[in-house]
Amino acid sequence: MRYLCATAAFLAFIAPVAAEARNIVITNDDGLTSNVVALYKALKADGHDVIVSVPCQNQSGMGAALGLRPLTPLESACRNNAANAGTSGAGPMTRDGLGSDFYYVNSTPVMAVLYGLDIVAMKRWGRAPDLVLSGPNEGQNVGAIAISSGTIGAAQFAALRGLPAIALSAGQNSAGSDLDNAQSPTIAEKSAELVRALDTVSKGGRMLPVGLALNINFPNEAKGTKFCASKIGTFNAYTLAFSENMAASASPEMKEMARTYKMDIPALPGLSLGQNPAKPSADQLQDESFLHLTCIAVSPMQAGYAGDNRNIDQVRGILAGLALAK
């Protein structure tokens, strides 16, 4: 509750103010996208020093997975030709026009943020960044699906390193086969506005309290929308189920995703994802799964799975009948 109140207080300060120059690492789980390029440009326009370190290919749904095998040279080009086949498993992007701040990793989102933090940031600044931004994802990460999100997994890993970290997710309509989606500039400018607000609240110091990360979800149409304080909560915008035949059970949302990424839905067992037809209950009206439909939902996340002191007392109660260590 204290984090939700702090988030609401922070949002009250959001205003178009000049930003302090910060060192920022951008990562994601989608690879090189229009959203990432637009965010990079918006932050650079505000005077920040920015590094981009993203997976070579789309790694959606990988959560906090690690890549435990050594990274061998690429067998095929990265998404949007970020790097060509035959190049190293991690390194600077080779696509023309990107400049020298863009890097790829042929592995999971957590491996991409690790490369940005442990290799690129150390060479560039000799220290950790002031802020890690994961996203903006091509599709919202709200409700139960968030636990499997590579966008959130990368932000959580950065937060567990003690770094201020924010997961950003936009609508599926911000996806595309190249780097010119019309939604991306608005999403980027709103994200940069949030960074400016963090500067105002932190007065140039640490940008988020230790142990607090943010999960931010944009509505499908971000232009003209405002920020609102929300919570992750229990309402689910999406339904998730195992299907014996993905093609037969494909929802309109799955079909649209397949069209976006130019994929076929196979007649094989796998995941079925669809829009939840249910309405939120009265105590779910502040959940991000509901609020992101009409505003930019800003939800507090604790870093990792640690419970608070109240949870520790609950565990002691459960164990009251057992012999405990002193």
C-alpha positions as CSV (number, residue, x, y, z in Angstrom):
1,M,0.0,0.0,0.0
2,R,2.8,2.4,0.8
3,Y,4.2,2.0,-2.7
4,L,0.8,2.7,-4.3
5,C,0.5,5.9,-2.3
6,A,4.0,6.9,-3.2
7,T,3.2,6.3,-6.9
8,A,0.1,8.4,-6.7
9,A,2.0,11.2,-5.0
10,F,4.7,11.0,-7.7
11,L,2.2,11.2,-10.5
12,A,0.8,14.4,-9.0
13,F,4.2,16.0,-9.9
14,I,4.3,15.1,-13.6
15,A,4.8,18.3,-15.5
16,P,6.8,19.4,-18.6
17,V,10.1,20.3,-16.9
18,A,13.7,20.2,-18.0
19,A,15.4,16.9,-17.3
20,E,18.7,16.3,-15.6
21,A,21.2,14.5,-17.8
22,R,21.1,10.8,-16.8
23,N,22.8,7.6,-17.9
24,I,20.1,5.2,-19.1
25,V,20.0,1.7,-20.4
26,I,17.1,0.7,-22.6
27,T,16.3,-3.0,-23.0
28,N,13.3,-5.1,-24.0
29,D,12.1,-8.6,-25.0
30,D,11.1,-7.8,-28.6
31,G,14.5,-7.0,-30.2
32,L,15.1,-3.9,-32.4
33,T,11.7,-2.2,-32.7
34,S,10.1,1.1,-33.7
35,N,9.2,1.7,-30.0
36,V,12.8,1.3,-28.9
37,V,14.2,3.6,-31.6
38,A,11.6,6.3,-30.8
39,L,12.3,6.1,-27.0
40,Y,16.0,6.4,-27.7
41,K,15.5,9.5,-29.8
42,A,13.2,11.1,-27.2
43,L,15.6,10.5,-24.4
44,K,18.6,11.8,-26.4
45,A,16.6,14.9,-27.2
46,D,16.3,15.5,-23.5
47,G,20.1,15.3,-23.1
48,H,20.5,11.9,-21.6
49,D,23.3,9.5,-22.4
50,V,21.5,6.3,-23.6
51,I,22.6,2.7,-24.4
52,V,20.2,0.2,-26.1
53,S,20.8,-3.5,-25.4
54,V,18.1,-5.8,-26.6
55,P,17.7,-9.4,-27.7
56,C,18.6,-10.4,-31.3
57,Q,15.2,-11.9,-31.9
58,N,11.7,-11.5,-30.3
59,Q,11.9,-13.1,-26.9
60,S,8.4,-12.4,-25.6
61,G,7.2,-14.6,-22.8
62,M,10.7,-15.6,-21.6
63,G,10.2,-13.9,-18.2
64,A,13.4,-14.0,-16.2
65,A,15.0,-16.8,-18.1
66,L,18.8,-16.9,-18.3
67,G,20.8,-18.1,-21.3
68,L,23.2,-20.6,-19.8
69,R,25.0,-21.6,-23.0
70,P,27.9,-19.6,-24.6
71,L,26.7,-17.3,-27.3
72,T,27.9,-18.6,-30.7
73,P,27.8,-16.5,-33.9
74,L,24.4,-15.7,-35.4
75,E,23.0,-18.4,-37.7
76,S,20.5,-15.9,-39.1
77,A,20.0,-12.1,-39.1
78,C,18.5,-10.4,-36.1
79,R,15.0,-8.9,-36.1
80,N,14.8,-5.9,-38.4
81,N,18.3,-6.7,-39.6
82,A,19.9,-5.4,-36.4
83,A,22.9,-7.6,-37.1
84,N,23.7,-10.0,-39.9
85,A,24.2,-13.8,-39.9
86,G,27.7,-14.8,-39.0
87,T,28.4,-11.9,-36.6
88,S,29.1,-12.4,-32.9
89,G,26.5,-13.7,-30.4
90,A,26.5,-10.2,-28.8
91,G,27.8,-6.9,-29.9
92,P,27.1,-3.6,-31.6
93,M,24.2,-3.6,-34.1
94,T,25.3,-3.4,-37.7
95,R,22.1,-1.9,-39.3
96,D,22.8,1.4,-41.1
97,G,21.5,4.5,-39.5
98,L,21.4,3.4,-35.9
99,G,24.7,4.9,-34.7
100,S,27.0,3.4,-32.1
101,D,24.6,3.2,-29.0
102,F,22.7,0.1,-30.1
103,Y,23.7,-3.4,-29.1
104,Y,22.1,-6.9,-29.5
105,V,22.4,-10.2,-27.6
106,N,21.4,-13.5,-29.1
107,S,19.7,-14.7,-25.9
108,T,17.0,-13.8,-23.4
109,P,15.9,-10.4,-22.2
110,V,17.7,-10.9,-18.9
111,M,20.9,-11.7,-20.8
112,A,20.4,-8.5,-22.9
113,V,20.0,-6.3,-19.8
114,L,23.0,-8.0,-18.3
115,Y,25.1,-7.2,-21.3
116,G,24.0,-3.6,-21.2
117,L,24.9,-3.3,-17.4
118,D,28.0,-5.5,-17.1
119,I,29.7,-4.8,-20.5
120,V,28.5,-1.7,-22.3
121,A,27.7,0.5,-19.3
122,M,31.0,-0.3,-17.6
123,K,32.9,0.6,-20.8
124,R,30.9,3.7,-21.3
125,W,30.5,5.1,-17.7
126,G,32.5,2.9,-15.5
127,R,29.5,2.4,-13.3
128,A,25.8,1.3,-13.3
129,P,23.3,3.5,-15.1
130,D,20.9,5.9,-13.3
131,L,17.9,4.2,-14.8
132,V,16.9,1.0,-16.7
133,L,13.9,1.2,-19.0
134,S,12.6,-2.1,-20.3
135,G,10.4,-1.6,-23.4
136,P,8.2,-0.2,-24.6
137,N,6.8,-3.7,-25.3
138,E,4.6,-4.4,-28.3
139,G,1.6,-5.4,-26.3
140,Q,0.4,-4.6,-22.7
141,N,1.7,-6.6,-19.8
142,V,-1.2,-6.6,-17.3
143,G,-2.7,-9.1,-14.9
144,A,-1.4,-12.7,-14.5
145,I,0.4,-12.6,-17.9
146,A,2.9,-10.1,-16.4
147,I,4.8,-12.9,-14.5
148,S,5.9,-14.4,-17.8
149,S,6.8,-11.1,-19.4
150,G,10.4,-10.7,-20.6
151,T,9.9,-6.9,-20.4
152,I,9.1,-7.2,-16.7
153,G,11.7,-9.9,-16.1
154,A,14.5,-7.6,-17.4
155,A,13.2,-4.7,-15.2
156,Q,12.9,-6.9,-12.2
157,F,16.5,-8.2,-12.6
158,A,17.7,-4.6,-12.8
159,A,15.7,-3.7,-9.7
160,L,17.2,-6.7,-7.8
161,R,20.6,-5.2,-8.7
162,G,19.5,-2.2,-6.7
163,L,18.9,0.0,-9.8
164,P,15.8,2.2,-10.5
165,A,13.9,0.2,-13.2
166,I,10.7,0.6,-15.1
167,A,8.8,-1.8,-17.4
168,L,7.0,0.0,-20.3
169,S,4.3,-1.7,-22.4
170,A,2.2,-0.4,-25.2
171,G,-0.5,-1.7,-27.4
172,Q,-0.1,-4.5,-29.9
173,N,-0.8,-1.9,-32.5
174,S,2.7,-0.4,-31.8
175,A,4.3,-3.5,-33.4
176,G,5.4,-3.7,-37.0
177,S,7.9,-5.2,-39.4
178,D,10.1,-2.1,-39.4
179,L,11.0,1.0,-37.4
180,D,8.3,3.5,-38.4
181,N,5.2,2.7,-36.4
182,A,3.0,5.8,-36.1
183,Q,2.2,5.0,-32.4
184,S,5.9,4.9,-31.3
185,P,6.7,8.7,-31.1
186,T,3.8,9.4,-28.8
187,I,4.6,6.5,-26.5
188,A,8.3,7.6,-26.5
189,E,7.4,11.2,-25.6
190,K,5.1,10.1,-22.8
191,S,7.9,7.9,-21.5
192,A,10.4,10.7,-21.6
193,E,7.8,12.9,-19.8
194,L,7.8,10.3,-17.0
195,V,11.6,10.4,-16.8
196,R,11.4,14.2,-16.5
197,A,8.9,13.8,-13.6
198,L,11.2,11.3,-11.8
199,D,13.9,14.0,-12.0
200,T,11.6,16.5,-10.4
201,V,10.5,14.2,-7.6
202,S,14.1,12.9,-6.9
203,K,15.7,16.4,-7.2
204,G,18.5,14.9,-9.2
205,G,19.1,12.0,-6.8
206,R,18.2,8.4,-7.0
207,M,15.2,8.1,-9.4
208,L,13.2,5.5,-7.5
209,P,13.4,4.2,-3.9
210,V,15.4,1.0,-3.4
211,G,13.1,-2.0,-3.8
212,L,10.5,-0.2,-5.9
213,A,10.1,-0.7,-9.6
214,L,7.3,0.4,-11.9
215,N,5.1,-1.4,-14.4
216,I,3.6,1.0,-16.9
217,N,1.0,0.1,-19.5
218,F,-0.2,2.5,-22.3
219,P,-3.7,2.3,-23.8
220,N,-3.9,1.3,-27.4
221,E,-4.2,4.9,-28.4
222,A,-1.7,6.8,-26.3
223,K,-2.1,10.3,-27.8
224,G,-3.9,12.6,-25.5
225,T,-4.1,10.2,-22.5
226,K,-2.9,11.0,-19.0
227,F,-1.0,9.0,-16.4
228,C,-2.9,7.4,-13.5
229,A,-1.8,5.5,-10.4
230,S,-2.8,1.8,-10.5
231,K,-2.0,-1.6,-9.0
232,I,-1.2,-4.9,-10.6
233,G,-4.2,-6.4,-8.8
234,T,-6.2,-9.5,-9.6
235,F,-8.2,-8.6,-12.6
236,N,-7.0,-10.2,-15.9
237,A,-7.5,-8.4,-19.2
238,Y,-6.5,-11.7,-20.9
239,T,-7.5,-15.3,-20.6
240,L,-4.7,-17.9,-20.7
241,A,-5.3,-21.6,-21.2
242,F,-3.6,-24.7,-22.7
243,S,-5.2,-25.7,-26.0
244,E,-5.0,-29.1,-27.8
245,N,-5.3,-27.3,-31.2
246,M,-4.0,-23.7,-31.3
247,A,-5.4,-23.0,-34.8
248,A,-8.9,-24.2,-33.9
249,S,-9.1,-22.2,-30.7
250,A,-7.3,-19.1,-31.8
251,S,-9.0,-15.9,-30.5
252,P,-9.2,-12.7,-32.6
253,E,-6.3,-11.4,-30.5
254,M,-4.1,-14.4,-31.4
255,K,-5.0,-14.0,-35.1
256,E,-4.1,-10.4,-35.1
257,M,-0.8,-11.1,-33.4
258,A,-0.1,-13.8,-36.0
259,R,-0.8,-11.2,-38.8
260,T,1.4,-8.6,-37.2
261,Y,4.4,-11.0,-37.0
262,K,3.6,-12.7,-40.3
263,M,3.2,-16.1,-38.6
264,D,0.9,-19.1,-39.0
265,I,-1.0,-20.5,-36.1
266,P,-0.4,-24.3,-36.2
267,A,-3.0,-27.0,-35.5
268,L,-0.9,-28.2,-32.6
269,P,-1.1,-28.2,-28.8
270,G,0.0,-24.9,-27.2
271,L,-1.2,-21.6,-25.6
272,S,-4.6,-20.1,-26.2
273,L,-4.8,-16.4,-25.4
274,G,-7.9,-14.2,-25.6
275,Q,-9.6,-11.1,-24.3
276,N,-11.4,-11.6,-21.0
277,P,-15.1,-10.9,-21.4
278,A,-15.6,-10.5,-17.7
279,K,-15.9,-7.0,-16.0
280,P,-13.8,-6.0,-13.0
281,S,-15.4,-6.2,-9.6
282,A,-15.7,-3.1,-7.4
283,D,-12.4,-3.8,-5.7
284,Q,-10.6,-4.3,-9.0
285,L,-11.4,-0.9,-10.5
286,Q,-7.8,0.4,-9.7
287,D,-6.2,-2.7,-11.3
288,E,-3.9,-1.9,-14.3
289,S,-5.7,-4.5,-16.4
290,F,-8.8,-2.3,-16.3
291,L,-7.3,1.2,-16.1
292,H,-4.9,0.8,-19.0
293,L,-7.9,1.0,-21.3
294,T,-8.3,4.7,-20.7
295,C,-5.1,6.0,-19.1
296,I,-1.4,5.3,-18.8
297,A,-1.5,2.9,-15.8
298,V,1.5,3.3,-13.5
299,S,1.7,0.3,-11.0
300,P,4.3,-0.1,-8.3
301,M,6.2,-3.4,-8.2
302,Q,8.5,-4.6,-5.4
303,A,11.8,-6.0,-6.5
304,G,11.7,-9.8,-6.5
305,Y,9.5,-12.0,-4.4
306,A,10.4,-10.8,-0.9
307,G,7.5,-10.4,1.5
308,D,7.2,-7.6,4.0
309,N,7.3,-7.8,7.8
310,R,3.5,-8.6,7.9
311,N,4.2,-11.7,5.7
312,I,7.0,-12.8,7.9
313,D,4.6,-12.7,10.9
314,Q,2.1,-14.8,8.9
315,V,4.8,-17.4,8.3
316,R,5.7,-17.5,12.0
317,G,2.0,-18.2,12.7
318,I,2.0,-21.0,10.2
319,L,5.1,-22.5,11.8
320,A,4.0,-22.0,15.4
321,G,3.5,-25.7,16.1
322,L,7.0,-26.6,14.7
323,A,10.3,-26.6,16.4
324,L,12.0,-23.4,15.1
325,A,15.7,-22.4,15.1
326,K,16.6,-19.7,17.6
